[in-house]
C-alpha cells in the first residue's frame, strides 16, 4: 500500500524528524519526504494496510500541515 501526501515540511531537519516519528509507529515502512518538490511530498509505502488519517494525525500533532493527495 502506498499513500502520498502534500505537506508544509520544507527543510531537511524537520523532514528527518517527521520520518523518525513515523518510523516509530511504522518501522517496516519506506517513508520519504521530498523537500525539493513544491508540494513537499511525503510518500509512505508499506506491505500492510494503514490509515491516511493515522499518518495525518501524527504529523499534525507536531505542528505541520498535511493532506492526502489523490
MOQUI-V952106 format. One line per field, one symbol per residue. phi: phi as a letter, one per 30 degrees, with the letter a starting at -180 (. if undefined). psi: psi as a letter, one per 30 degrees, with the letter a starting at -180 (. if undefined). A space follows every 50 residues. Layout:
phi = ???
psi = ???
This chain:
phi = .bbbbcbcdcbdddedddeddddddbdcdcbbbcddddchdcbbbbcbda cedddeedddecjccabdcc
psi = kkkkkklgjfleeeeeeeeeeefefifgljklkjffkfghkkkkklglkl keeeeeeeeeegglkkkkk.
